[in-house]
Amino acid sequence: MTALQEAAVDTLVLDERLWDDDRTLDALADVPWVDDGDRLGVGSLGRIPAADALARAALLTDARVLVEQDDFEEPDEEREQRATREPLAVLRWPAA
């Protein structure tokens, strides 16, 4: 999340299962756009699903957002049981 807050993310990859997750983050009214609380006092627009908060922050910093979807061979095939993958960020420049 720090890389998103610093606008260092070029591409953010989110697992589609993250939208089924109960985690939430604060959507902030100004930079750094996302946080777990409003420690900088920029104003929280409220707690929203983590996937939405991360995607919003990425788009507001001109990053691309890709959603990794499960691949099915048949339309009625059940989804594989696995844990949600954590977000993955490709950075614009090397981390300090």
All heavy atoms as an XYZ file, in Angstrom:
747
protein
N       0.824     -1.185      0.000
C       0.000      0.000      0.000
C       0.872      1.255      0.000
O       0.478      2.264     -0.562
C      -0.933     -0.026      1.209
C      -1.937      1.070      1.157
S      -3.362      0.883      2.233
C      -2.639      0.714      3.828
N       2.052      1.173      0.567
C       2.940      2.331      0.596
C       3.285      2.796     -0.814
O       3.293      3.994     -1.095
C       4.225      2.001      1.385
O       3.850      1.622      2.712
C       5.155      3.189      1.443
N       3.551      1.859     -1.709
C       3.881      2.228     -3.090
C       2.715      2.959     -3.749
O       2.925      3.929     -4.489
C       4.262      0.998     -3.893
N       1.489      2.542     -3.480
C       0.316      3.251     -4.014
C       0.240      4.655     -3.433
O      -0.035      5.623     -4.146
C      -0.974      2.504     -3.660
C      -1.460      1.469     -4.635
C      -2.696      0.778     -4.089
C      -1.749      2.061     -5.988
N       0.480      4.774     -2.148
C       0.414      6.077     -1.488
C       1.467      7.035     -2.024
O       1.276      8.246     -2.002
C       0.567      5.909      0.020
C      -0.607      5.188      0.646
C      -0.371      4.847      2.096
O       0.736      4.508      2.500
N      -1.418      4.944      2.889
N       2.573      6.495     -2.500
C       3.656      7.319     -3.044
C       3.572      7.462     -4.562
O       4.486      7.986     -5.186
C       5.008      6.707     -2.652
C       5.248      6.715     -1.153
C       6.493      5.952     -0.750
O       7.111      5.277     -1.608
O       6.845      6.027      0.437
N       2.485      6.999     -5.162
C       2.276      7.054     -6.621
C       3.402      6.375     -7.381
O       3.756      6.773     -8.487
C       2.088      8.495     -7.084
N       3.965      5.313     -6.796
C       5.071      4.598     -7.418
C       4.620      3.381     -8.217
O       5.436      2.721     -8.842
C       6.062      4.155     -6.341
N       3.319      3.085     -8.200
C       2.815      1.884     -8.876
C       2.501      2.187    -10.336
O       1.763      3.116    -10.637
C       1.561      1.332     -8.153
C       0.956      0.174     -8.926
C       1.908      0.917     -6.735
N       3.074      1.387    -11.216
C       2.771      1.486    -12.642
C       1.559      0.617    -12.971
O       0.658      1.038    -13.677
C       3.975      1.044    -13.472
C       3.689      1.099    -14.956
O       3.496      2.216    -15.474
O       3.618      0.028    -15.591
N       1.555     -0.623    -12.450
C       0.469     -1.568    -12.699
C       0.138     -2.294    -11.403
O       1.042     -2.774    -10.711
C       0.875     -2.611    -13.761
O       1.265     -1.921    -14.956
C      -0.258     -3.556    -14.080
N      -1.138     -2.356    -11.080
C      -1.616     -3.073     -9.902
C      -2.424     -4.271    -10.380
O      -3.342     -4.125    -11.180
C      -2.493     -2.158     -9.042
C      -3.067     -2.776     -7.773
C      -1.945     -3.119     -6.784
C      -4.075     -1.830     -7.132
N      -2.070     -5.458     -9.881
C      -2.779     -6.687    -10.234
C      -3.571     -7.136     -9.012
O      -3.014     -7.341     -7.933
C      -1.803     -7.798    -10.677
C      -2.571     -9.058    -11.056
C      -0.929     -7.324    -11.827
N      -4.898     -7.258     -9.202
C      -5.783     -7.662     -8.120
C      -6.450     -8.986     -8.469
O      -6.909     -9.175     -9.591
C      -6.866     -6.605     -7.887
C      -6.377     -5.218     -7.491
C      -7.546     -4.243     -7.448
C      -5.657     -5.260     -6.151
N      -6.504     -9.877     -7.507
C      -7.217    -11.147     -7.654
C      -8.711    -10.849     -7.575
O      -9.159    -10.147     -6.664
C      -6.795    -12.080     -6.511
C      -7.400    -13.470     -6.579
O      -8.366    -13.691     -7.343
O      -6.914    -14.340     -5.835
N      -9.493    -11.369     -8.501
C     -10.939    -11.105     -8.486
C     -11.578    -11.543     -7.170
O     -12.602    -11.003     -6.766
C     -11.635    -11.783     -9.665
C     -11.743    -13.287     -9.562
C     -12.548    -13.899    -10.694
O     -13.319    -13.190    -11.364
O     -12.385    -15.105    -10.916
N     -10.983    -12.477     -6.477
C     -11.529    -12.949     -5.202
C     -11.386    -11.915     -4.094
O     -12.019    -12.032     -3.053
C     -10.861    -14.255     -4.792
C     -11.199    -15.381     -5.744
C     -10.455    -16.635     -5.388
N     -10.663    -17.641     -6.411
C     -10.914    -18.916     -6.154
N     -10.979    -19.333     -4.908
N     -11.094    -19.763     -7.126
N     -10.562    -10.898     -4.321
C     -10.419     -9.846     -3.326
C     -11.741     -9.115     -3.117
O     -12.016     -8.593     -2.045
C      -9.311     -8.872     -3.753
C      -8.837     -7.858     -2.733
C      -8.369     -8.521     -1.444
C      -7.714     -7.013     -3.309
N     -12.610     -9.103     -4.130
C     -13.912     -8.464     -3.983
C     -14.852     -9.271     -3.085
O     -15.848     -8.745     -2.608
C     -14.541     -8.199     -5.350
C     -14.073     -6.908     -5.925
C     -14.644     -5.682     -5.744
C     -12.923     -6.688     -6.743
N     -13.916     -4.717     -6.412
C     -12.858     -5.303     -7.037
C     -11.937     -7.524     -7.269
C     -11.858     -4.740     -7.824
C     -10.944     -6.960     -8.040
C     -10.906     -5.587     -8.318
N     -14.523    -10.543     -2.840
C     -15.302    -11.376     -1.921
C     -14.771    -11.295     -0.496
O     -15.361    -11.850      0.420
C     -15.268    -12.848     -2.368
C     -15.901    -13.061     -3.723
O     -16.810    -12.288     -4.085
O     -15.480    -14.000     -4.436
N     -13.656    -10.621     -0.314
C     -12.976    -10.506      0.972
C     -13.675     -9.473      1.850
O     -14.236     -8.504      1.346
C     -11.517    -10.081      0.708
C     -10.607    -10.350      1.874
O     -10.763     -9.661      2.896
O      -9.726    -11.222      1.752
N     -13.623     -9.651      3.153
C     -14.267     -8.726      4.091
C     -13.393     -7.540      4.483
O     -13.852     -6.648      5.196
C     -14.677     -9.471      5.367
C     -15.798    -10.457      5.130
O     -16.587    -10.253      4.184
O     -15.883    -11.446      5.891
N     -12.145     -7.515      4.022
C     -11.251     -6.416      4.418
C     -11.710     -5.089      3.827
O     -12.197     -5.036      2.698
C      -9.819     -6.702      3.971
C      -9.188     -7.850      4.727
C      -7.785     -8.109      4.267
N      -7.833     -8.851      3.000
C      -6.761     -9.249      2.345
N      -5.557     -8.964      2.790
N      -6.880     -9.926      1.216
N     -11.538     -4.027      4.601
C     -11.876     -2.679      4.145
C     -10.701     -1.739      4.394
O      -9.849     -2.005      5.237
C     -13.124     -2.124      4.870
O     -12.851     -2.041      6.277
C     -14.352     -2.982      4.614
N     -10.680     -0.651      3.638
C      -9.682      0.415      3.796
C     -10.412      1.746      3.680
O     -11.536      1.811      3.186
C      -8.604      0.316      2.712
C      -7.689     -0.905      2.786
C      -6.865     -1.026      1.505
C      -6.775     -0.811      3.998
N      -9.741      2.813      4.100
C     -10.315      4.150      3.965
C     -10.004      4.716      2.587
O      -8.848      4.717      2.155
C      -9.740      5.089      5.024
C     -10.380      4.863      6.375
O     -11.490      5.367      6.569
O      -9.778      4.160      7.201
N     -11.040      5.183      1.912
C     -10.873      5.952      0.675
C     -10.692      7.395      1.118
O     -11.574      7.971      1.769
C     -12.102      5.808     -0.209
N      -9.545      7.975      0.821
C      -9.234      9.329      1.284
C      -9.596     10.376      0.239
O      -9.583     10.112     -0.962
C      -7.749      9.424      1.646
C      -7.279      8.453      2.735
C      -5.785      8.654      3.005
C      -8.086      8.591      4.012
N      -9.892     11.571      0.719
C     -10.332     12.667     -0.142
C      -9.186     13.295     -0.939
O      -9.430     14.035     -1.888
C     -11.024     13.737      0.702
N      -7.955     13.009     -0.570
C      -6.787     13.591     -1.238
C      -5.626     12.612     -1.100
O      -5.762     11.566     -0.472
C      -6.452     14.952     -0.606
C      -5.715     15.890     -1.557
O      -5.140     15.408     -2.559
O      -5.715     17.099     -1.307
N      -4.476     12.973     -1.657
C      -3.311     12.093     -1.546
C      -3.039     11.808     -0.079
O      -3.211     12.695      0.747
C      -2.066     12.699     -2.242
C      -2.239     12.724     -3.727
C      -1.749     14.071     -1.716
N      -2.760     10.598      0.249
C      -2.345      9.437     -0.525
C      -3.479      8.539     -1.029
O      -3.229      7.420     -1.448
C      -1.451      8.684      0.445
C      -2.055      8.934      1.778
C      -2.601     10.341      1.696
N      -4.702      8.985     -1.019
C      -5.881      8.338     -1.601
C      -6.388      7.107     -0.875
O      -7.556      6.785     -0.953
C      -5.688      8.017     -3.088
C      -5.351      9.214     -3.910
C      -4.203      9.424     -4.621
C      -6.160     10.381     -4.123
N      -4.245     10.654     -5.254
C      -5.440     11.265     -4.955
C      -7.418     10.787     -3.675
C      -5.926     12.492     -5.359
C      -7.898     12.018     -4.081
C      -7.150     12.859     -4.919
N      -5.531      6.370     -0.183
C      -5.954      5.153      0.516
C      -5.109      4.975      1.775
O      -3.935      5.335      1.790
C      -5.831      3.904     -0.394
C      -4.399      3.605     -0.761
C      -6.488      2.684      0.249
N      -5.735      4.456      2.828
C      -5.012      4.171      4.064
C      -5.904      3.308      4.949
O      -7.101      3.171      4.691
C      -4.624      5.456      4.792
C      -3.404      5.282      5.688
O      -2.967      4.137      5.908
O      -2.871      6.291      6.168
N      -5.329      2.762      5.976
C      -6.094      2.042      6.986
C      -6.259      3.007      8.150
O      -5.521      2.975      9.120
C      -5.372      0.770      7.401
C      -6.261     -0.153      8.213
O      -7.455      0.160      8.373
O      -5.763     -1.186      8.698
N      -7.193      3.952      7.992
C      -7.360      5.084      8.901
C      -6.951      6.347      8.162
O      -6.446      6.290      7.044
N      -7.183      7.498      8.784
C      -6.817      8.779      8.153
C      -5.733      9.429      8.997
O      -5.938     10.456      9.627
C      -8.061      9.676      8.036
C      -7.776     10.991      7.333
O      -6.708     11.114      6.698
O      -8.623     11.896      7.433
N      -4.552      8.810      9.001
C      -3.453      9.288      9.838
C      -2.935     10.659      9.421
O      -2.367     11.372     10.225
C      -2.321      8.273      9.827
C      -2.718      6.957     10.492
C      -1.656      5.938     10.384
N      -1.811      5.277      9.082
C      -1.068      4.291      8.661
N      -0.095      3.847      9.394
N      -1.295      3.736      7.484
N      -3.131     11.048      8.169
C      -2.629     12.339      7.696
C      -3.666     13.452      7.809
O      -3.370     14.604      7.543
C      -2.149     12.219      6.241
C      -0.983     11.269      6.017
C      -0.645     11.186      4.541
C       0.230     11.730      6.798
N      -4.895     13.090      8.150
C      -5.931     14.096      8.325
C      -6.419     14.737      7.033
O      -6.885     15.865      7.054
N      -6.358     14.030      5.913
C      -6.822     14.600      4.643
C      -8.314     14.418      4.443
O      -8.892     14.985      3.523
C      -6.050     14.025      3.427
C      -4.576     14.347      3.529
C      -6.278     12.541      3.278
N      -8.936     13.624      5.284
C     -10.374     13.396      5.196
C     -10.702     12.065      4.565
O     -10.306     11.800      3.434
N     -11.401     11.243      5.314
C     -11.819      9.943      4.808
C     -13.210     10.064      4.203
O     -14.091     10.694      4.778
C     -11.833      8.905      5.936
O     -12.364      7.686      5.474
N     -13.387      9.449      3.046
C     -14.700      9.383      2.414
C     -15.474      8.183      2.937
O     -16.622      7.977      2.566
C     -14.553      9.301      0.895
C     -13.802     10.467      0.255
C     -13.595     10.210     -1.226
C     -14.538     11.768      0.488
N     -14.825      7.393      3.783
C     -15.445      6.227      4.388
C     -14.655      4.971      4.109
O     -13.757      4.943      3.282
N     -15.003      3.924      4.848
C     -14.380      2.620      4.652
C     -15.109      1.919      3.515
O     -16.331      1.920      3.470
C     -14.453      1.790      5.926
C     -13.778      2.502      7.065
C     -12.751      1.868      7.866
N     -12.138      0.628      7.654
C     -10.816      0.471      7.674
N     -10.021      1.507      7.810
N     -10.298     -0.713      7.545
N     -14.314      1.379      2.604
C     -14.885      0.668      1.459
C     -14.124     -0.651      1.299
O     -13.050     -0.823      1.887
C     -14.828      1.516      0.166
C     -13.390      1.859     -0.233
C     -15.652      2.794      0.317
C     -13.275      2.563     -1.576
N     -14.659     -1.587      0.520
C     -13.926     -2.839      0.303
C     -12.493     -2.565     -0.158
O     -12.238     -1.656     -0.959
C     -14.743     -3.546     -0.786
C     -16.136     -3.010     -0.603
C     -15.939     -1.564     -0.200
N     -11.565     -3.354      0.370
C     -10.142     -3.146      0.071
C      -9.863     -3.153     -1.426
O      -9.081     -2.329     -1.916
C      -9.298     -4.203      0.776
N     -10.495     -4.047     -2.166
C     -10.266     -4.103     -3.617
C     -10.648     -2.783     -4.274
O      -9.910     -2.265     -5.124
C     -11.058     -5.256     -4.236
N     -11.781     -2.219     -3.889
C     -12.221     -0.938     -4.458
C     -11.272      0.185     -4.061
O     -10.930      1.044     -4.884
C     -13.635     -0.600     -3.990
C     -14.684     -1.538     -4.563
O     -14.423     -2.167     -5.603
O     -15.771     -1.628     -3.963
N     -10.852      0.191     -2.809
C      -9.962      1.251     -2.327
C      -8.615      1.216     -3.043
O      -8.072      2.262     -3.428
C      -9.776      1.129     -0.819
N      -8.073      0.024     -3.224
C      -6.778     -0.107     -3.899
C      -6.885      0.261     -5.375
O      -6.036      0.984     -5.909
C      -6.243     -1.524     -3.735
C      -5.894     -1.932     -2.302
C      -5.581     -3.420     -2.241
C      -4.740     -1.103     -1.754
N      -7.935     -0.219     -6.036
C      -8.127      0.110     -7.455
C      -8.321      1.614     -7.632
O      -7.759      2.217     -8.552
C      -9.322     -0.658     -8.014
N      -9.106      2.229     -6.751
C      -9.352      3.683     -6.816
C      -8.042      4.453     -6.675
O      -7.753      5.368     -7.457
C     -10.325      4.080     -5.703
C     -10.592      5.561     -5.602
C     -11.545      5.839     -4.410
N     -11.771      7.254     -4.257
C     -11.001      8.064     -3.543
N      -9.955      7.587     -2.890
N     -11.277      9.359     -3.466
N      -7.236      4.086     -5.690
C      -5.955      4.773     -5.471
C      -5.039      4.599     -6.681
O      -4.358      5.540     -7.096
C      -5.287      4.255     -4.204
N      -5.023      3.411     -7.249
C      -4.185      3.166     -8.428
C      -4.624      4.046     -9.591
O      -3.801      4.702    -10.234
C      -4.253      1.689     -8.816
N      -5.911      4.078     -9.855
C      -6.412      4.885    -10.975
C      -6.190      6.378    -10.751
O      -5.889      7.107    -11.702
C      -7.889      4.581    -11.210
C      -8.179      3.156    -11.697
C      -9.669      2.881    -11.694
C      -7.574      2.914    -13.067
N      -6.310      6.834     -9.517
C      -6.093      8.259     -9.227
C      -4.625      8.665     -9.352
O      -4.317      9.853     -9.421
C      -6.630      8.606     -7.836
C      -8.156      8.671     -7.739
C      -8.605      8.740     -6.283
C      -8.689      9.864     -8.524
N      -3.721      7.680     -9.376
C      -2.297      7.968     -9.556
C      -1.816      7.522    -10.935
O      -0.622      7.328    -11.147
C      -1.452      7.298     -8.451
O      -1.693      5.891     -8.461
C      -1.792      7.863     -7.080
N      -2.771      7.358    -11.871
C      -2.470      6.996    -13.259
C      -1.816      5.634    -13.427
O      -1.074      5.413    -14.392
C      -1.618      8.078    -13.934
C      -2.369      9.375    -14.098
O      -3.591      9.319    -14.331
O      -1.748     10.447    -13.978
N      -2.084      4.718    -12.509
C      -1.594      3.345    -12.663
C      -2.638      2.524    -13.409
O      -3.826      2.852    -13.404
C      -1.328      2.727    -11.293
N      -2.180      1.479    -14.064
C      -3.099      0.529    -14.701
C      -3.556     -0.463    -13.646
O      -2.796     -0.809    -12.745
C      -2.396     -0.250    -15.812
C      -2.026      0.566    -16.995
C      -1.412     -0.241    -18.127
N      -0.717     -1.454    -17.686
C      -0.641     -2.558    -18.413
N      -1.200     -2.620    -19.604
N       0.018     -3.609    -17.981
N      -4.786     -0.937    -13.765
C      -5.307     -1.961    -12.862
C      -5.702     -3.170    -13.699
O      -6.473     -3.048    -14.652
C      -6.526     -1.451    -12.064
C      -7.096     -2.557    -11.195
C      -6.147     -0.238    -11.225
N      -5.136     -4.313    -13.350
C      -5.478     -5.576    -13.994
C      -6.138     -6.471    -12.955
O      -5.710     -6.508    -11.797
C      -4.224     -6.267    -14.537
C      -3.392     -5.475    -15.540
C      -2.141     -6.268    -15.928
C      -4.206     -5.153    -16.776
N      -7.181     -7.171    -13.367
C      -7.879     -8.088    -12.472
C      -7.624     -9.504    -12.962
O      -7.957     -9.847    -14.094
C      -9.390     -7.781    -12.418
C     -10.100     -8.781    -11.523
C      -9.623     -6.354    -11.938
N      -7.017    -10.299    -12.096
C      -6.754    -11.701    -12.407
C      -8.033    -12.491    -12.157
O      -8.560    -12.495    -11.046
C      -5.628    -12.228    -11.524
C      -5.342    -13.674    -11.733
C      -4.376    -14.244    -10.715
O      -4.068    -13.586     -9.718
O      -3.945    -15.381    -10.935
N      -8.533    -13.112    -13.197
C      -9.772    -13.867    -13.094
C      -9.486    -15.363    -13.184
O      -8.529    -15.794    -13.837
C     -10.738    -13.474    -14.210
C     -11.166    -12.030    -14.127
C     -12.122    -11.658    -15.235
O     -11.916    -12.035    -16.376
N     -13.162    -10.933    -14.884
N     -10.349    -16.141    -12.534
C     -10.245    -17.593    -12.640
C     -10.578    -18.008    -14.068
O     -11.429    -17.405    -14.717
C     -11.206    -18.274    -11.662
C     -10.777    -18.087    -10.218
O      -9.564    -18.113     -9.956
O     -11.657    -17.915     -9.356
N      -9.897    -19.027    -14.542
C     -10.106    -19.534    -15.895
C     -10.959    -20.798    -15.819
O     -10.649    -21.720    -15.065
C      -8.746    -19.848    -16.529
C      -8.847    -20.142    -17.998
O      -9.812    -19.693    -18.641
O      -7.936    -20.831    -18.510
N     -12.034    -20.825    -16.568
C     -12.936    -21.972    -16.580
C     -12.977    -22.581    -17.977
O     -13.033    -21.861    -18.972
C     -14.368    -21.549    -16.199
C     -14.464    -20.990    -14.812
C     -14.527    -19.620    -14.604
C     -14.497    -21.828    -13.718
C     -14.627    -19.099    -13.326
C     -14.597    -21.318    -12.431
C     -14.661    -19.947    -12.233
N     -12.976    -23.920    -18.010
C     -13.092    -24.596    -19.292
C     -14.548    -24.753    -19.693
O     -14.875    -24.777    -20.861
C     -12.380    -25.937    -19.240
C     -10.874    -25.743    -19.053
C     -10.086    -26.988    -19.345
O     -10.607    -27.893    -20.023
O      -8.931    -27.048    -18.904
N     -15.438    -24.865    -18.717
C     -16.867    -25.013    -18.955
C     -17.614    -23.922    -18.196
O     -17.227    -23.571    -17.077
C     -17.357    -26.388    -18.490
C     -16.701    -27.552    -19.207
C     -17.065    -27.620    -20.676
O     -18.197    -27.235    -21.051
O     -16.202    -28.046    -21.479
N     -18.698    -23.382    -18.745
C     -19.441    -22.295    -18.094
C     -19.968    -22.634    -16.696
O     -20.049    -21.777    -15.840
C     -20.603    -22.015    -19.050
C     -20.217    -22.624    -20.345
C     -19.249    -23.720    -20.052
N     -20.314    -23.915    -16.456
C     -20.881    -24.287    -15.155
C     -19.861    -24.941    -14.227
O     -20.207    -25.495    -13.194
C     -22.082    -25.211    -15.348
C     -21.733    -26.484    -16.108
O     -20.640    -26.544    -16.700
O     -22.569    -27.409    -16.102
N     -18.587    -24.844    -14.582
C     -17.514    -25.432    -13.774
C     -17.383    -24.678    -12.452
O     -17.449    -23.448    -12.408
C     -16.203    -25.353    -14.560
C     -15.030    -26.023    -13.893
C     -13.784    -25.952    -14.757
O     -13.907    -25.721    -15.980
O     -12.694    -26.114    -14.210
N     -17.193    -25.431    -11.358
C     -17.038    -24.810    -10.048
C     -15.668    -24.161     -9.928
O     -14.687    -24.616    -10.516
C     -17.212    -25.849     -8.941
C     -18.647    -26.286     -8.773
C     -18.844    -27.062     -7.497
O     -18.139    -26.779     -6.495
O     -19.696    -27.941     -7.503
N     -15.632    -23.105     -9.133
C     -14.390    -22.374     -8.908
C     -13.462    -23.183     -8.008
O     -13.902    -23.760     -7.014
C     -14.745    -21.031     -8.267
C     -13.619    -20.085     -8.146
C     -14.093    -18.662     -8.065
N     -14.444    -18.271     -6.721
C     -14.595    -17.018     -6.333
N     -14.446    -16.040     -7.196
N     -14.923    -16.731     -5.118
N     -12.193    -23.211     -8.359
C     -11.169    -23.888     -7.570
C     -11.115    -23.278     -6.169
O     -11.203    -22.059     -6.003
C      -9.815    -23.711     -8.281
C      -8.614    -24.088     -7.467
C      -7.316    -23.617     -8.101
O      -7.350    -22.996     -9.176
O      -6.272    -23.854     -7.490
N     -10.974    -24.132     -5.164
C     -10.849    -23.652     -3.792
C      -9.396    -23.248     -3.539
O      -8.495    -24.078     -3.607
C     -11.279    -24.743     -2.795
C     -12.736    -25.115     -2.907
C     -13.642    -23.928     -2.584
O     -13.406    -23.180     -1.645
N     -14.684    -23.746     -3.390
N      -9.192    -21.969     -3.299
C      -7.851    -21.460     -2.984
C      -7.996    -20.146     -2.239
O      -9.044    -19.507     -2.261
C      -7.010    -21.265     -4.247
C      -7.543    -20.215     -5.201
C      -6.508    -19.849     -6.258
N      -7.034    -18.942     -7.247
C      -7.180    -17.622     -7.073
N      -6.844    -17.055     -5.942
N      -7.677    -16.858     -8.039
N      -6.932    -19.759     -1.594
C      -6.930    -18.481     -0.874
C      -6.840    -17.323     -1.865
O      -6.350    -17.478     -2.989
C      -5.744    -18.430      0.085
N      -7.317    -16.174     -1.446
C      -7.204    -14.956     -2.256
C      -5.739    -14.550     -2.343
O      -5.042    -14.505     -1.330
C      -8.019    -13.814     -1.623
O      -9.376    -14.238     -1.510
C      -7.935    -12.553     -2.437
N      -5.285    -14.257     -3.546
C      -3.903    -13.791     -3.719
C      -3.819    -12.326     -3.310
O      -4.713    -11.532     -3.610
C      -3.464    -13.964     -5.162
C      -3.341    -15.413     -5.572
C      -2.808    -15.543     -6.998
N      -2.739    -16.925     -7.388
C      -3.645    -17.542     -8.149
N      -4.679    -16.881     -8.621
N      -3.509    -18.815     -8.456
N      -2.743    -11.972     -2.670
C      -2.522    -10.591     -2.260
C      -2.249     -9.729     -3.493
O      -1.739    -10.230     -4.497
C      -1.352    -10.500     -1.278
C      -1.649    -11.145      0.074
C      -2.832    -10.500      0.782
O      -2.873     -9.261      0.874
O      -3.720    -11.234      1.243
N      -2.577     -8.446     -3.432
C      -2.304     -7.549     -4.567
C      -0.815     -7.543     -4.924
O       0.050     -7.695     -4.058
C      -2.737     -6.176     -4.033
C      -3.735     -6.492     -2.979
C      -3.255     -7.761     -2.344
N      -0.552     -7.370     -6.204
C       0.806     -7.331     -6.721
C       0.991     -6.018     -7.457
O       0.149     -5.644     -8.269
C       1.026     -8.506     -7.674
C       2.365     -8.583     -8.396
C       3.470     -8.890     -7.403
C       2.313     -9.637     -9.479
N       2.083     -5.335     -7.166
C       2.340     -4.041     -7.806
C       3.634     -4.094     -8.606
O       4.654     -4.573     -8.120
C       2.441     -2.946     -6.755
N       3.563     -3.594     -9.831
C       4.757     -3.368    -10.647
C       5.067     -1.886    -10.502
O       4.219     -1.033    -10.771
C       4.493     -3.723    -12.126
C       5.713     -3.418    -12.973
C       4.081     -5.181    -12.254
N       6.275     -1.592    -10.039
C       6.621     -0.200     -9.723
C       7.157      0.561    -10.929
O       7.736     -0.013    -11.850
C       7.663     -0.174     -8.601
C       7.252     -0.865     -7.301
C       8.358     -0.737     -6.266
C       5.946     -0.310     -6.781
N       6.956      1.867    -10.889
C       7.450      2.764    -11.950
C       8.961      2.921    -11.870
O       9.613      3.187    -12.856
C       6.791      4.144    -11.811
C       5.336      4.124    -12.145
C       4.744      5.535    -12.099
N       3.411      5.505    -12.653
C       2.315      5.889    -12.025
N       2.410      6.369    -10.804
N       1.142      5.806    -12.592
N       9.494      2.830    -10.669
C      10.930      2.964    -10.435
C      11.294      2.035     -9.279
O      10.415      1.639     -8.521
C      11.325      4.410    -10.138
C      10.514      5.037     -9.036
C      10.680      4.876     -7.693
C       9.387      5.902     -9.172
N       9.737      5.571     -7.001
C       8.939      6.227     -7.887
C       8.730      6.456    -10.281
C       7.847      7.073     -7.654
C       7.654      7.283    -10.029
C       7.225      7.585     -8.743
N      12.577      1.716     -9.131
C      12.978      0.795     -8.057
C      12.625      1.367     -6.679
O      12.685      2.575     -6.459
C      14.488      0.683     -8.216
C      14.769      1.123     -9.609
C      13.698      2.109     -9.959
N      12.251      0.479     -5.774
C      11.944      0.890     -4.397
C      13.208      1.389     -3.725
O      14.314      0.885     -3.981
C      11.343     -0.273     -3.611
N      13.059      2.382     -2.879
C      14.224      2.960     -2.186
C      14.729      2.054     -1.092
O      14.094      1.241     -0.556
C      13.838      4.301     -1.597
